[in-house]
């Protein structure tokens, strides 16, 4: 019994720490958004480093979420994880908007943004494989590629917007944005195909 109680306490601590970290990063992202709206973006390495820092912090929350909702977590509380995941998606999308604005304002032509949509309810093996490919691509191009992953099964306004705009009914689904061009990939897309677009 003591072991079960200790495990539950550790889970609650991990969840609360994730919430705290998420709120701190959310404050930074919102502050950056206000700054971007109030004045012209400075096309400097400092601003890009700030975006990289935020992306790294958001990715850390994503890794914690992966554990919290994994089958290995016997103390899984789906309601708590659903709330945390929804807030995580909001953070990712806010960062995407900041980065896209920076790329457009500063006329960066060698940077790629990917919106990756999966669905845990209807897509398992192929979505997992696609996720592995995207993770590999990011490790190969960390300074010229940002990837944002969203579960289409979550009730979120902007996810619903993309579902309707692009008629997302099968997964995996990728929207790739490179400078002024947008490319759409429906269903599983192999490594060589995605890499050819990123490096072109």
Backbone as ProteinMPNN parsed JSONL, in Angstrom:
{"seq_chain_A": "XXXXXXXXXXXXXXXXXXXXXXXXXXXXXXXXXXXXXXXXXXXXXXXXXXXXXXXXXXXXXXXXXXXXXXXXXXXXXXXXXXXXXXXXXXXXXXXXXXXXXXXXXXXXXXXXXXXXXXXXXXXXXXXXXXXXXXXXXXXXXXXXXXXXXXXXXXXXXXXXXXXXXXXXXXXXXXXXXXXXXXXXXXXXXXXXXXXXXXXX", "coords_chain_A": {"N_chain_A": [[0.828, -1.217, 0.0], [1.937, 1.228, 0.78], [3.791, 1.625, -1.245], [2.113, 2.015, -3.456], [0.803, 4.354, -2.692], [2.981, 6.119, -2.576], [3.766, 6.105, -5.253], [1.529, 7.306, -6.435], [1.642, 9.846, -5.28], [4.036, 10.783, -6.369], [3.3, 10.867, -9.031], [1.315, 12.883, -8.967], [2.911, 15.019, -8.189], [4.62, 15.229, -10.402], [2.735, 15.928, -12.337], [1.784, 18.424, -11.351], [4.153, 19.887, -11.453], [4.521, 19.951, -14.197], [2.321, 21.502, -14.96], [3.005, 23.934, -13.733], [5.39, 24.562, -15.082], [4.4, 24.757, -17.668], [2.701, 26.991, -17.431], [4.58, 28.993, -16.911], [6.084, 29.046, -19.3], [4.054, 29.675, -21.038], [3.52, 32.298, -20.303], [5.863, 33.54, -21.195], [5.663, 33.117, -23.978], [3.294, 34.499, -24.62], [4.067, 37.083, -23.887], [6.081, 37.506, -25.787], [4.509, 37.475, -28.047], [2.907, 39.758, -27.716], [4.939, 41.658, -27.863], [5.788, 41.306, -30.506], [3.556, 42.22, -31.844], [3.434, 44.858, -31.123], [5.65, 46.195, -32.091], [7.992, 46.353, -34.818], [9.438, 43.295, -35.773], [12.677, 42.358, -34.736], [15.212, 41.378, -36.774], [17.287, 39.5, -35.739], [19.96, 37.454, -34.376], [19.572, 37.097, -31.699], [16.8, 37.172, -31.254], [16.009, 34.922, -32.677], [17.355, 32.99, -31.198], [15.919, 33.182, -28.866], [13.446, 32.154, -29.724], [14.268, 29.549, -30.234], [14.952, 28.735, -27.654], [12.432, 28.813, -26.38], [11.144, 26.835, -27.888], [12.595, 24.581, -27.137], [11.906, 24.389, -24.416], [9.166, 23.939, -24.588], [9.201, 21.502, -25.91], [10.226, 19.909, -23.9], [8.099, 19.749, -22.114], [6.429, 18.3, -23.754], [7.731, 15.807, -23.797], [7.398, 15.051, -21.147], [4.645, 14.829, -21.101], [4.327, 12.651, -22.784], [5.176, 10.576, -21.15], [3.303, 10.806, -19.019], [0.876, 10.088, -20.213], [1.323, 7.533, -21.015], [1.003, 3.91, -21.297], [2.49, 2.737, -19.302], [2.228, 4.313, -17.113], [0.627, 3.817, -14.336], [-0.99, 5.382, -12.821], [-2.467, 6.993, -14.36], [-4.451, 9.768, -15.052], [-6.921, 10.576, -17.007], [-8.426, 12.894, -17.393], [-6.88, 14.956, -16.259], [-4.555, 14.772, -17.809], [-5.623, 15.301, -20.31], [-6.334, 17.997, -20.064], [-3.784, 19.153, -19.676], [-2.564, 18.434, -22.067], [-4.104, 19.794, -23.939], [-3.473, 22.455, -23.309], [-0.791, 22.362, -23.898], [-0.849, 21.986, -26.697], [-1.904, 24.479, -27.399], [0.235, 26.141, -26.682], [2.18, 25.213, -28.475], [1.036, 25.989, -30.905], [0.927, 28.796, -30.659], [3.668, 29.312, -30.588], [4.327, 28.459, -33.149], [2.979, 30.45, -34.683], [4.43, 32.734, -33.906], [6.991, 32.057, -34.896], [6.509, 31.723, -37.638], [5.764, 34.326, -38.306], [8.162, 35.634, -37.772], [9.853, 34.451, -39.703], [8.624, 35.311, -42.088], [8.683, 38.124, -41.846], [11.411, 38.598, -41.705], [12.306, 37.564, -44.001], [13.29, 34.923, -44.413], [14.397, 32.24, -46.274], [15.251, 29.666, -46.128], [14.056, 28.066, -44.223], [11.954, 25.678, -42.695], [8.656, 24.87, -41.768], [6.638, 22.53, -40.103], [3.444, 21.243, -39.703], [2.139, 18.696, -38.003], [-0.323, 16.303, -37.992], [-1.92, 13.877, -36.094], [-3.77, 10.99, -34.947], [-4.68, 9.487, -32.132], [-6.699, 7.694, -31.733], [-7.481, 6.546, -34.144], [-5.224, 6.043, -35.613], [-2.306, 4.295, -35.419], [0.224, 2.488, -35.762], [1.227, 3.565, -38.249], [1.184, 6.327, -37.7], [2.921, 6.415, -35.523], [5.27, 5.583, -36.786], [5.573, 7.66, -38.63], [5.935, 9.776, -36.887], [8.415, 9.049, -35.804], [10.049, 9.365, -38.038], [9.828, 12.137, -38.464], [10.967, 13.066, -36.105], [13.594, 12.194, -36.47], [14.261, 13.746, -38.742], [14.218, 16.277, -37.625], [16.396, 16.145, -35.883], [18.401, 16.123, -37.725], [18.213, 18.593, -38.933], [18.209, 20.861, -37.054], [18.398, 23.644, -36.93], [16.977, 24.686, -38.99], [14.46, 23.716, -39.215], [11.305, 23.357, -37.826], [8.98, 21.452, -36.02], [5.612, 20.844, -35.372], [3.35, 19.084, -33.489], [0.087, 17.718, -33.456], [-2.777, 16.31, -31.958], [-5.497, 15.238, -33.623], [-7.781, 14.369, -32.45], [-8.423, 15.941, -30.296], [-10.498, 18.402, -28.717], [-10.112, 21.319, -29.953], [-9.905, 24.663, -31.027], [-8.215, 25.699, -33.137], [-7.158, 23.352, -34.14], [-9.445, 22.132, -35.093], [-10.057, 23.994, -37.048], [-8.005, 23.574, -38.955], [-8.586, 20.934, -39.577], [-11.016, 21.223, -40.963], [-10.349, 23.056, -43.003], [-8.411, 21.716, -44.53], [-9.607, 19.335, -44.914], [-9.074, 17.069, -43.218], [-9.178, 13.812, -42.767], [-7.947, 11.426, -42.653], [-5.047, 9.907, -41.235], [-1.465, 9.577, -40.824], [-1.096, 13.18, -41.25], [0.342, 15.816, -42.931], [1.305, 19.198, -43.034], [3.376, 21.226, -44.737], [5.328, 24.091, -44.598], [7.2, 26.25, -46.425], [8.884, 29.045, -46.857], [7.04, 30.893, -49.082], [5.502, 28.824, -49.919], [3.206, 26.108, -49.625], [2.899, 22.754, -48.752], [1.119, 19.71, -48.915], [0.699, 16.592, -47.361], [-0.919, 13.638, -47.473], [-1.687, 10.855, -45.53], [0.741, 8.223, -44.822], [4.078, 9.315, -45.231], [7.196, 8.828, -46.686], [10.668, 8.938, -45.546], [12.609, 9.855, -47.444], [11.064, 11.344, -49.254], [10.01, 13.483, -47.714], [12.417, 14.643, -46.864], [13.488, 15.504, -49.261], [11.914, 17.69, -49.905], [12.455, 19.394, -47.778], [15.174, 19.958, -48.055], [15.365, 21.095, -50.538]], "CA_chain_A": [[0.0, 0.0, 0.0], [2.827, 2.387, 0.861], [4.369, 1.822, -2.573], [1.07, 2.586, -4.316], [0.604, 5.738, -2.264], [4.15, 6.883, -2.986], [3.687, 6.254, -6.705], [0.494, 8.296, -6.759], [2.159, 11.15, -4.863], [5.026, 11.177, -7.362], [2.564, 11.237, -10.252], [0.706, 14.19, -8.754], [3.99, 16.001, -8.181], [5.046, 15.405, -11.788], [1.676, 16.655, -13.036], [1.787, 19.805, -10.891], [5.353, 20.53, -11.989], [4.261, 20.193, -15.618], [1.408, 22.644, -15.027], [3.773, 25.128, -13.38], [6.301, 24.85, -16.177], [3.58, 25.176, -18.794], [2.249, 28.366, -17.181], [5.732, 29.887, -17.045], [6.398, 29.176, -20.721], [2.929, 30.376, -21.651], [3.718, 33.73, -20.044], [6.922, 33.991, -22.096], [5.156, 33.12, -25.349], [2.331, 35.594, -24.752], [4.845, 38.32, -23.858], [6.73, 37.634, -27.09], [3.466, 37.784, -29.019], [2.587, 41.175, -27.529], [6.072, 42.419, -28.366], [5.771, 41.22, -31.968], [2.44, 43.016, -32.334], [3.595, 46.262, -30.766], [6.753, 46.806, -32.827], [8.537, 45.531, -35.886], [10.333, 42.244, -35.293], [14.095, 42.555, -34.998], [15.757, 40.202, -37.459], [18.592, 39.296, -35.105], [20.208, 36.118, -33.829], [19.039, 37.054, -30.335], [15.377, 36.825, -31.308], [15.92, 33.523, -33.096], [17.78, 32.188, -30.045], [14.779, 33.177, -27.948], [12.486, 31.192, -30.27], [14.831, 28.213, -30.016], [14.826, 28.446, -26.225], [11.023, 28.494, -26.123], [10.836, 25.552, -28.518], [13.185, 23.546, -26.299], [11.122, 24.271, -23.198], [7.892, 23.318, -24.96], [9.498, 20.096, -26.211], [10.414, 19.2, -22.623], [6.751, 19.439, -21.634], [5.935, 17.227, -24.607], [8.307, 14.541, -23.334], [6.736, 14.714, -19.884], [3.297, 14.391, -21.465], [4.436, 11.301, -23.34], [5.195, 9.652, -20.012], [2.074, 10.887, -18.223], [-0.24, 9.401, -20.871], [1.781, 6.223, -21.487], [0.42, 2.755, -20.595], [3.316, 2.411, -18.14], [1.812, 5.157, -15.987], [-0.552, 3.154, -13.763], [-1.785, 6.382, -12.116], [-2.97, 7.884, -15.403], [-5.725, 10.453, -14.893], [-7.14, 11.067, -18.367], [-8.931, 14.256, -17.341], [-5.748, 15.847, -16.009], [-3.669, 14.74, -18.97], [-6.325, 15.974, -21.408], [-6.187, 19.438, -19.842], [-2.393, 19.51, -19.905], [-2.265, 18.271, -23.482], [-4.768, 20.887, -24.639], [-2.667, 23.65, -23.094], [0.455, 22.139, -24.638], [-1.139, 22.273, -28.099], [-2.032, 25.933, -27.526], [1.592, 26.678, -26.65], [2.83, 24.881, -29.737], [0.489, 26.791, -32.005], [1.395, 30.161, -30.452], [5.067, 29.35, -31.023], [4.282, 28.37, -34.614], [2.614, 31.761, -35.213], [5.578, 33.618, -33.684], [8.076, 31.672, -35.794], [6.099, 32.033, -39.017], [5.844, 35.771, -38.442], [9.586, 35.977, -37.818], [10.37, 34.011, -40.994], [8.077, 36.158, -43.138], [9.163, 39.499, -41.677], [12.859, 38.66, -41.912], [12.561, 37.045, -45.341], [14.097, 33.708, -44.375], [13.946, 31.327, -47.331], [15.784, 28.301, -45.921], [13.483, 27.532, -42.996], [10.761, 24.875, -42.954], [7.745, 24.609, -40.663], [5.759, 21.384, -40.345], [2.321, 20.951, -38.81], [1.906, 17.247, -38.115], [-1.567, 15.899, -37.344], [-2.1, 12.442, -35.901], [-4.993, 10.695, -34.201], [-4.387, 8.302, -31.321], [-7.828, 6.769, -31.742], [-7.646, 5.877, -35.435], [-3.941, 5.85, -36.295], [-1.34, 3.824, -34.436], [1.536, 2.141, -36.292], [1.681, 4.517, -39.265], [1.443, 7.611, -37.045], [4.15, 6.254, -34.742], [6.389, 5.557, -37.733], [5.725, 9.015, -39.166], [6.521, 10.567, -35.814], [9.845, 8.702, -35.717], [10.704, 9.991, -39.194], [9.888, 13.577, -38.223], [11.962, 13.271, -35.052], [14.903, 12.046, -37.114], [14.5, 14.909, -39.601], [14.531, 17.429, -36.779], [17.767, 16.003, -35.374], [19.302, 16.409, -38.839], [18.064, 19.994, -39.351], [17.664, 21.563, -35.877], [18.432, 25.103, -37.085], [16.211, 25.124, -40.157], [13.207, 22.967, -39.244], [10.493, 23.232, -36.616], [7.851, 20.531, -36.21], [4.567, 21.005, -34.364], [2.504, 17.893, -33.571], [-1.231, 17.917, -32.867], [-3.717, 15.188, -31.973], [-6.764, 15.703, -34.198], [-8.887, 13.922, -31.616], [-8.661, 16.853, -29.177], [-11.4, 19.526, -29.025], [-9.346, 22.551, -29.938], [-10.431, 25.479, -32.128], [-7.354, 25.793, -34.313], [-7.066, 22.011, -34.727], [-10.689, 21.975, -35.86], [-9.941, 24.864, -38.222], [-7.193, 22.893, -39.957], [-9.343, 19.747, -40.003], [-12.013, 21.643, -41.945], [-9.719, 23.717, -44.157], [-7.679, 20.747, -45.344], [-10.393, 18.102, -44.965], [-8.246, 16.027, -42.615], [-10.013, 12.681, -42.355], [-7.059, 10.282, -42.494], [-3.797, 10.264, -40.569], [-0.896, 10.891, -40.52], [-1.361, 14.283, -42.178], [1.413, 16.811, -42.768], [1.299, 20.464, -43.765], [4.736, 21.758, -44.731], [5.385, 25.485, -45.047], [8.567, 26.681, -46.71], [8.784, 30.395, -47.405], [5.666, 31.201, -49.482], [4.884, 27.625, -50.47], [2.613, 25.159, -48.686], [2.785, 21.413, -49.321], [0.256, 18.853, -48.101], [0.971, 15.159, -47.504], [-1.988, 12.845, -46.864], [-1.246, 9.487, -45.302], [2.145, 8.036, -44.47], [5.046, 9.84, -46.198], [8.491, 8.264, -46.305], [11.747, 9.843, -45.169], [13.261, 10.485, -48.607], [10.165, 12.332, -49.84], [9.986, 14.678, -46.852], [13.736, 15.267, -46.851], [13.711, 16.169, -50.541], [11.258, 18.994, -49.84], [13.139, 20.219, -46.771], [16.508, 20.352, -48.515], [15.323, 21.675, -51.888]], "C_chain_A": [[0.854, 1.256, 0.0], [3.445, 2.69, -0.508], [3.375, 2.454, -3.526], [0.86, 4.056, -3.992], [1.753, 6.621, -2.724], [4.137, 7.123, -4.498], [2.684, 7.307, -7.114], [0.962, 9.708, -6.403], [3.175, 11.67, -5.89], [4.354, 11.589, -8.67], [1.957, 12.625, -10.116], [1.761, 15.291, -8.758], [4.447, 16.292, -9.607], [4.022, 16.212, -12.566], [1.685, 18.131, -12.653], [3.014, 20.559, -11.402], [5.174, 20.847, -13.468], [3.344, 21.394, -15.803], [2.157, 23.944, -14.756], [4.691, 25.532, -14.524], [5.536, 25.365, -17.392], [3.127, 26.622, -18.63], [3.386, 29.366, -17.347], [6.075, 30.123, -18.516], [5.288, 29.931, -21.444], [3.064, 31.886, -21.472], [4.78, 34.303, -20.978], [6.419, 34.107, -23.533], [4.195, 34.282, -25.567], [3.056, 36.939, -24.74], [5.521, 38.566, -25.206], [5.718, 38.007, -28.17], [3.065, 39.257, -28.926], [3.696, 42.056, -28.102], [6.07, 42.455, -29.895], [4.668, 42.086, -32.556], [2.66, 44.509, -32.124], [4.706, 46.96, -31.537], [7.243, 45.839, -33.89], [9.531, 44.524, -35.311], [11.776, 42.566, -35.672], [14.67, 41.266, -35.592], [17.184, 39.953, -36.966], [18.718, 37.86, -34.617], [19.63, 35.987, -32.422], [17.573, 36.631, -30.333], [15.203, 35.36, -31.707], [16.338, 32.593, -31.964], [16.667, 32.09, -29.011], [13.72, 32.181, -28.421], [12.979, 29.763, -30.059], [14.708, 27.794, -28.549], [13.393, 28.043, -25.885], [10.669, 27.121, -26.679], [11.377, 24.398, -27.678], [12.398, 23.308, -25.03], [9.779, 23.59, -23.469], [8.089, 21.83, -25.247], [9.67, 19.288, -24.936], [9.066, 18.838, -22.02], [6.162, 18.298, -22.45], [6.458, 15.869, -24.179], [7.662, 14.09, -22.027], [5.315, 14.214, -20.139], [3.308, 12.961, -21.995], [4.456, 10.269, -22.229], [3.86, 9.631, -19.286], [0.909, 10.122, -18.861], [0.141, 8.012, -21.386], [1.112, 5.101, -20.7], [1.206, 2.369, -19.345], [2.928, 3.218, -16.906], [0.509, 4.606, -15.405], [-1.461, 4.144, -13.035], [-2.396, 7.387, -13.089], [-4.348, 8.434, -15.05], [-6.02, 11.148, -16.22], [-7.648, 12.509, -18.386], [-7.808, 15.265, -17.153], [-4.829, 15.927, -17.222], [-4.312, 15.457, -20.154], [-6.199, 17.481, -21.283], [-4.765, 19.884, -20.176], [-2.051, 19.45, -21.395], [-2.893, 19.39, -24.305], [-3.974, 22.178, -24.511], [-1.334, 23.556, -23.846], [0.263, 22.437, -26.124], [-1.272, 23.781, -28.335], [-0.659, 26.596, -27.566], [2.311, 26.428, -27.972], [2.339, 25.784, -30.859], [0.897, 28.26, -31.87], [2.847, 30.306, -30.904], [5.16, 29.275, -32.544], [3.974, 29.735, -35.226], [3.759, 32.757, -35.07], [6.689, 33.336, -34.698], [7.736, 32.003, -37.239], [6.185, 33.529, -39.284], [7.293, 36.232, -38.582], [10.177, 35.63, -39.191], [9.9, 34.934, -42.118], [8.627, 37.58, -43.065], [10.644, 39.633, -42.028], [13.292, 38.006, -43.225], [13.526, 35.855, -45.348], [13.546, 32.708, -45.388], [14.385, 29.884, -47.099], [15.262, 27.679, -44.635], [12.168, 26.836, -43.321], [9.967, 24.691, -41.663], [6.84, 23.445, -41.038], [4.688, 21.321, -39.264], [1.966, 19.493, -39.039], [0.674, 16.874, -37.305], [-1.649, 14.378, -37.292], [-3.408, 12.233, -35.149], [-4.783, 9.383, -33.445], [-5.499, 7.263, -31.37], [-7.875, 5.937, -33.022], [-6.32, 5.569, -36.146], [-2.886, 5.473, -35.267], [0.036, 3.615, -35.071], [2.055, 3.179, -37.278], [2.003, 5.875, -38.648], [2.712, 7.548, -36.193], [5.379, 6.277, -35.641], [6.651, 6.944, -38.317], [6.368, 9.934, -38.126], [8.009, 10.313, -35.664], [10.629, 9.361, -36.852], [10.87, 11.492, -38.966], [10.903, 13.914, -37.129], [13.374, 13.175, -35.619], [15.241, 13.265, -37.969], [14.869, 16.139, -38.774], [15.962, 17.349, -36.24], [18.794, 16.312, -36.463], [19.288, 17.887, -39.241], [17.547, 20.855, -38.195], [17.608, 23.079, -36.024], [17.629, 25.611, -38.273], [14.866, 24.413, -40.273], [12.562, 22.956, -37.871], [9.284, 22.363, -36.932], [6.886, 20.704, -35.044], [3.555, 19.874, -34.545], [1.19, 18.116, -32.827], [-2.089, 16.663, -33.02], [-5.073, 15.689, -32.455], [-7.968, 15.307, -33.36], [-9.214, 14.867, -30.479], [-9.546, 18.025, -29.589], [-10.672, 20.856, -28.873], [-9.729, 23.358, -31.175], [-9.516, 25.461, -33.34], [-7.136, 24.427, -34.955], [-8.294, 21.753, -35.587], [-10.641, 22.807, -37.138], [-9.141, 24.172, -39.323], [-7.875, 21.63, -40.455], [-10.315, 20.1, -41.13], [-11.363, 22.223, -43.201], [-9.063, 22.724, -45.092], [-8.396, 19.402, -45.45], [-9.576, 16.912, -44.448], [-9.152, 14.926, -42.073], [-9.204, 11.397, -42.211], [-5.729, 10.783, -41.926], [-2.739, 9.196, -40.854], [-1.165, 11.915, -41.621], [-0.352, 15.385, -41.892], [1.157, 18.033, -43.638], [2.695, 21.053, -43.623], [4.731, 23.161, -45.321], [6.845, 25.872, -45.213], [8.513, 27.96, -47.517], [7.332, 30.649, -47.803], [4.921, 29.994, -50.051], [4.357, 26.724, -49.363], [2.419, 23.824, -49.386], [1.995, 20.536, -48.352], [0.553, 17.397, -48.411], [-0.103, 14.386, -46.747], [-1.53, 11.401, -46.72], [0.244, 9.43, -45.027], [3.051, 8.524, -45.59], [6.444, 9.413, -45.763], [9.554, 9.342, -46.099], [12.313, 10.582, -46.382], [12.38, 11.561, -49.231], [10.166, 13.619, -49.017], [11.329, 15.402, -46.899], [14.003, 16.013, -48.156], [13.061, 17.555, -50.562], [11.994, 19.935, -48.876], [14.457, 20.76, -47.304], [16.515, 21.005, -49.886], [15.478, 23.186, -51.854]], "O_chain_A": [[0.545, 2.229, -0.687], [3.603, 3.851, -0.885], [3.736, 3.327, -4.316], [0.751, 4.895, -4.886], [1.537, 7.735, -3.203], [4.459, 8.217, -4.96], [2.936, 8.105, -8.017], [0.705, 10.654, -7.147], [3.171, 12.853, -6.234], [4.781, 12.536, -9.33], [2.062, 13.449, -11.024], [1.52, 16.38, -9.28], [4.639, 17.449, -9.982], [4.383, 17.078, -13.363], [1.602, 18.998, -13.523], [2.921, 21.738, -11.744], [5.622, 21.891, -13.941], [3.561, 22.212, -16.697], [1.969, 24.935, -15.462], [4.761, 26.705, -14.89], [5.977, 26.298, -18.063], [3.164, 27.395, -19.588], [3.18, 30.463, -17.866], [6.327, 31.256, -18.928], [5.548, 30.725, -22.348], [2.759, 32.657, -22.382], [4.628, 35.411, -21.494], [6.717, 35.083, -24.223], [4.273, 34.972, -26.583], [2.699, 37.839, -25.5], [5.533, 39.691, -25.706], [6.03, 38.761, -29.092], [2.903, 39.924, -29.948], [3.427, 43.071, -28.745], [6.317, 43.498, -30.501], [4.823, 42.629, -33.649], [2.126, 45.328, -32.872], [4.712, 48.187, -31.633], [6.937, 44.647, -33.852], [10.359, 44.866, -34.466], [12.055, 42.994, -36.792], [14.613, 40.204, -34.973], [18.155, 40.17, -37.691], [17.726, 37.147, -34.466], [19.244, 34.895, -32.003], [17.157, 35.823, -29.503], [14.365, 34.649, -31.153], [15.748, 31.528, -31.785], [16.49, 31.058, -28.364], [13.157, 31.445, -27.611], [12.192, 28.871, -29.743], [14.397, 26.642, -28.246], [13.168, 27.053, -25.188], [9.979, 26.337, -26.027], [10.719, 23.37, -27.521], [12.233, 22.166, -24.603], [9.317, 22.769, -22.677], [7.257, 21.001, -24.878], [9.304, 18.114, -24.89], [8.901, 17.747, -21.474], [5.478, 17.429, -21.909], [5.719, 14.885, -24.194], [7.411, 12.902, -21.823], [4.842, 13.292, -19.475], [2.418, 12.165, -21.695], [3.834, 9.212, -22.342], [3.34, 8.561, -18.972], [0.059, 9.576, -18.158], [-0.632, 7.385, -22.11], [0.697, 5.309, -19.56], [0.661, 1.747, -18.433], [3.265, 2.844, -15.783], [-0.576, 4.89, -15.913], [-2.583, 3.794, -12.669], [-2.79, 8.487, -12.7], [-5.286, 7.682, -14.784], [-5.437, 12.189, -16.521], [-7.329, 13.263, -19.305], [-7.785, 16.306, -17.809], [-4.383, 17.007, -17.611], [-3.627, 16.142, -20.914], [-5.982, 18.172, -22.278], [-4.57, 20.877, -20.876], [-1.339, 20.309, -21.914], [-2.285, 19.88, -25.257], [-3.816, 22.914, -25.485], [-0.825, 24.553, -24.359], [1.117, 23.071, -26.743], [-0.806, 24.297, -29.351], [-0.413, 27.492, -28.373], [2.965, 27.317, -28.516], [3.129, 26.281, -31.662], [1.185, 28.906, -32.878], [3.212, 31.302, -31.528], [5.986, 29.956, -33.152], [4.63, 30.141, -36.185], [4.035, 33.532, -35.987], [7.255, 34.259, -35.284], [8.58, 32.508, -37.98], [6.625, 33.953, -40.353], [7.609, 37.1, -39.397], [10.915, 36.426, -39.771], [10.682, 35.296, -42.997], [8.991, 38.169, -44.083], [11.075, 40.648, -42.576], [14.482, 37.908, -43.523], [14.446, 35.783, -46.163], [12.362, 32.372, -45.357], [13.936, 28.979, -47.803], [15.943, 26.858, -44.02], [11.368, 27.332, -44.114], [10.528, 24.395, -40.608], [6.334, 23.38, -42.159], [4.987, 21.342, -38.069], [1.545, 19.106, -40.129], [0.622, 17.092, -36.094], [-1.475, 13.69, -38.297], [-4.071, 13.196, -34.763], [-4.718, 8.31, -34.045], [-5.271, 6.089, -31.082], [-8.26, 4.768, -32.994], [-6.316, 4.898, -37.178], [-2.605, 6.243, -34.349], [0.916, 4.465, -34.935], [3.196, 3.628, -37.161], [2.987, 6.509, -39.029], [3.484, 8.505, -36.146], [6.393, 6.896, -35.317], [7.8, 7.353, -38.479], [7.227, 10.756, -38.445], [8.781, 11.242, -35.425], [11.739, 9.853, -36.645], [11.931, 12.051, -39.244], [11.608, 14.919, -37.213], [14.242, 13.982, -35.285], [16.367, 13.761, -37.932], [15.718, 16.938, -39.17], [16.656, 18.362, -36.153], [19.919, 16.713, -36.166], [20.254, 18.376, -39.826], [16.525, 21.523, -38.353], [16.846, 23.736, -35.314], [17.595, 26.812, -38.539], [14.206, 24.495, -41.309], [13.192, 22.591, -36.878], [8.648, 22.516, -37.974], [7.29, 20.71, -33.882], [2.972, 19.721, -35.619], [1.178, 18.636, -31.711], [-2.118, 16.04, -34.081], [-5.724, 16.478, -31.771], [-9.058, 15.851, -33.541], [-10.182, 14.636, -29.754], [-9.376, 18.583, -30.673], [-10.63, 21.436, -27.788], [-9.864, 22.794, -32.261], [-9.979, 25.234, -34.458], [-6.949, 24.335, -36.168], [-8.185, 21.215, -36.689], [-11.126, 22.378, -38.184], [-9.545, 24.179, -40.486], [-7.757, 21.288, -41.632], [-10.425, 19.376, -42.119], [-11.775, 21.92, -44.32], [-9.145, 22.868, -46.312], [-7.857, 18.447, -46.009], [-9.409, 15.902, -45.131], [-9.808, 15.096, -41.045], [-9.711, 10.395, -41.707], [-5.349, 11.937, -42.12], [-3.079, 8.038, -41.098], [-1.427, 11.559, -42.77], [-0.209, 15.831, -40.753], [0.836, 17.918, -44.821], [3.143, 21.343, -42.514], [4.198, 23.389, -46.407], [7.625, 25.828, -44.261], [8.149, 27.964, -48.694], [6.459, 30.623, -46.935], [3.829, 30.138, -50.602], [4.972, 26.589, -48.305], [1.847, 23.761, -50.474], [2.176, 20.607, -47.136], [0.649, 17.008, -49.575], [-0.186, 14.469, -45.521], [-1.043, 10.797, -47.676], [0.925, 10.455, -45.003], [2.835, 8.197, -46.757], [6.83, 9.611, -44.611], [9.352, 10.507, -46.439], [12.478, 11.802, -46.345], [12.888, 12.584, -49.691], [10.307, 14.713, -49.563], [11.374, 16.631, -46.965], [14.674, 17.045, -48.153], [13.596, 18.485, -51.167], [12.13, 21.128, -49.144], [14.814, 21.906, -47.028], [17.571, 21.43, -50.356], [15.466, 23.832, -52.901]]}, "name": "protein", "num_of_chains": 1, "seq": "XXXXXXXXXXXXXXXXXXXXXXXXXXXXXXXXXXXXXXXXXXXXXXXXXXXXXXXXXXXXXXXXXXXXXXXXXXXXXXXXXXXXXXXXXXXXXXXXXXXXXXXXXXXXXXXXXXXXXXXXXXXXXXXXXXXXXXXXXXXXXXXXXXXXXXXXXXXXXXXXXXXXXXXXXXXXXXXXXXXXXXXXXXXXXXXXXXXXXXXX"}
